Amino acid sequence: MGEPLSLADIMEKNPIDQLGEQWLAAAATLLYQQGDTEAAIAAADVLVIDVALWSSGDYESDGYKVFFTVEPHLVEQFTEDVVKRLEGGMNAVVPRRVSAYVQSIEVGPVIPVPSADWRKQLRSANGPTPTNQARKARLEPEDQHPIEDDLHFTNEWEYGLYRVLKARQAALPDNETIGIMPLGKMRLLGSTREPDFLITYKGRAGVIEVDGPHHGKPGRASSDHSRDNLMLHAGVEWVSRLDVQDVNTKAEVEKFVDNFLARLTRR
């Protein structure tokens, strides 16, 4: 079979940050195939993976320490048991010719980028600051996140969809209008989720997820499908995904919204 690759050989051909992303994607897919949906979905929520070489001494095998960066409200879902399963999954997909292994995984929140008036924002956190349901007030510079009607939006794509939904809401009669809830937290089996939009219409509830470019990562599609199924099992009538890479005009977003509302109320 040949000699095992040394860490120097690996690093020369693959930057360690690329290796981390590849191993995490493969581990998440493997865990999902093995029925461990909880750990697979948790892996899909990792925003940044950093990998560092680690050696305990001259007589110990070289290994990796892995650091996950996630949204602050998702840290709690990375329990000791989930992290151990992710660690096992990553070690299962590390090529056998590699003479190192994942020794540990640490999980930490995204470090916020505070605005210049962060003191004022903190002091007024209990006042009428823009927020979404149970979501804590953001302390990042406000121009980083679109705000309208006292609601926060993560990016311009979500904001554009909201404007179309709001227009459809205004065009409907009072007795059959739609409800629009962006970024409302939802507890599902094994984890807390935050759908991009929860829509209520004619006695039914549906979810719209806005998929940005990051959804093209390996293993992400299977995790998205599993999460959608959890919402369907919890009583959500319909889950639809707006892929921003396939939408170029407002008219296309309007068509998507009209199709979503029609499908939501279909008997």
N, C-alpha and C positions, 0 to 999 in steps of 0.2 A: 504493500500500500504506500510505501514511501515514508519519509520522516514527517512528523507533525510540523505544521507551520509555526514558526516562532512569532511572538507578538510583534517583533520588528518587521517581519515579512507581511503580516496582516496590515500593519499601519502604513506600510509603504504603498500598498495597492488600494486600500480603502480607508479614508479618513474615519476616525473613530465615531464621529457624530452620525455618519452615514450608516455605519454598522449598527449603531443603537437603534435607529429608525427601522432598519431592515429586520433586525431580530425582534423588535417589539411587534411589528406587523405580522411576522410569521408566528410569533407566540400567541397573539390574539386570535389569529385564524385557527391555529391548532386547538386552543382552549374552546373556541366556539364549536368546532367540529366534535370535540369531546363532551359537549353539553354544558360546559361551564360558561353560561351566558353572562353571569354577573362579572366575572373577571375579564371576559372579552370586551364587554362594553366599557368597563373601567379603563382598559388599555386604550380604547378609542378616544377617551377623554383627555389623554395626556397631550398637552400642548407642546412641550419641549422635553426631549430626553437627552441627558448628558451622561457620558460614560467616562470613567476615569480608571486608569490602571492602578492596581493595588497589590502590594506584596507584603506578607506578614513577616518575612525573614528569608534567610538563605536556604532553609530547608522546607519552605512552604511553596505551594504552587502559586504562580501568578494568577491574578483574577481581576475582575472588574467590579467596581462600585458604580451603581446606576442611580441617577437622580431624576425623578419625574417632577415636572412643573405643571400644575393644574390650576383651574379656577379656584379661588378660595372656598366657595361653597361646596366644591366637590371633594375636598381633602378628606372629609369624614367617611366617604365611601371606600377609601383605601384602608380598610381595616388590616390588622396584622395577618389575618387569615387570607384575605384577598391578595395582599402583597406577597405572601409566601407562594400562593398559587401562580402569580405572575412570574415570580422568580423561577419556579419550577418549569413554567412554560418557556421562558427565555433560555434556560439551560438545555431544555429538550431540543431546541432548534439550533443551538450553536453547533456549527459543523464539527464532526468528531476529530477532524485533523487539527482543530484549534486546541492548543494545549493550555487553555485557560477557561475559567467559568465565571458566572455571575455570583459574587459572594453575598451581595446585599442590595436592597433597593430602598431608597429614601424618597419620601414624597413631600413636596413643599408647595405653598401657594405662589401664584404670580405676584411679584413685587409691584405694588401700584406706583404709578407716576403721579405724584401729587401736584396740584395746581399751586400757584403762588399764594392764594388765599385759603390754604387748607385749614388754617386755624378757625377762620370764620365759618367754613363749611362744617367743621366738626362741632362747633358750638351751636350751630343751627340745625344739627342733624335730626332733631325731634320736631322741627318746624315744617312748614309747607315746601320742602325741597322736592324736586322731581324724583319720583321713585316708582317702581312697579310692584304693587302688591306687597309681599313680605320681603322684597329685596332691600338690602341695606343701601343707604345713600352712597353714591360713588364719590370718590375724592380725586379722580383724575381731572385734568383740565376739561372744562365743559365743552370746548370746541371739538373734542375727540369723539363725542357721542351725540348724534342728533337727538333733539328733544322737541316734542310737540304734545300739547294737551296734558302736560304734567307726566308724560311717559318718556322713558329712555328707550333708545334703540341702539343695538350694538354696532351697526354699520349703516351705510347709505342704502344698501340693498333692502334691508328690513324696513328702513324708513320709507323708501319708495313704494314698497308693497303696502305699508300702512296707509299711505296717502290714497292709493287706489281703493283699498278696503273702506276707508272713511268716506270716499265719494259714493261708493255703492250703498253704504249705510244711509247717507243723506238722501239718496234717490228713492229709497223704499218707504212705504207708508209706515206710520207709527206702529200699527198693529202687526207688522211682520218684519221689523227691522232686525239687523244682525248685531251681535255683541262681539267686540274685538278685545282680546286680552293678550298683549304682547309680553313675552318673557315671564309668564306666571309659573311659579314652581309647582311641581306635581310629584307626589310620592307614589312610586310604582314598586313592584316587587324587587327588593334588594337594593334600591337606590332612589335618589331624588333627582328628578328630571326637570328640565326647564325648556319646554317647547317654545319655538320662536313665536308662534301665534296659536292661541286657542280661540276658535270661532264658534259661537252659538247661533243657530238659525232654525226657526220652525221646530223647536223642541229637540234639536239634535246638536251634538258637539263634534267638531272636527278640528284637526290640527294641520297647520301649514309649517313646514320646515324650509328655511332658506339655506340652500346648500351652496357655500362658497367654494373657491378653488381647492381648499384643503380637503374637501370630501373625495378628491381623487386619489388619496393615499391608499396603498395596498391594505386590504383587510377592513377598510372603513365601511364598504358597502354591506358586508355581512353583519357588522355591528349595528348599522343604521336599520337594517331589516329586522333584526332582533328587537331593537328598541321600539320600532313601529308596532310590532306584534304585541308587545307588552301594553302599549296604549290602547290597541284595539281590544285586548282582553279586559282592559279596565273600563270599557264602555264608550270609548271614543269611536264614533261612527265611521270616520274616514280620515286617513292621513295622506297628505299629498306633499310632494317635494318640488320646490321651485329651484331649478338649477340655474344660477346666475350666468353661467357660461353659455347657456342656450337662449337667453333672453336679452335682446338688444334694444327694444323699444317699449315705451309705455303701453302701446296697443297690445303688445304680446303679454304684458303683465295683466292687463285688463281681461284679455281672453282667458288667461290662467285662472283668475279670480272667478269669472263667470262660470267656467267649467267646474271649478271646485264647489261653488254654491249649488249648482245644478246636481252634481254627484252627491253632495251631502244630503239633499232632500229626496233623493231617488228612493222609491219604495220597491 
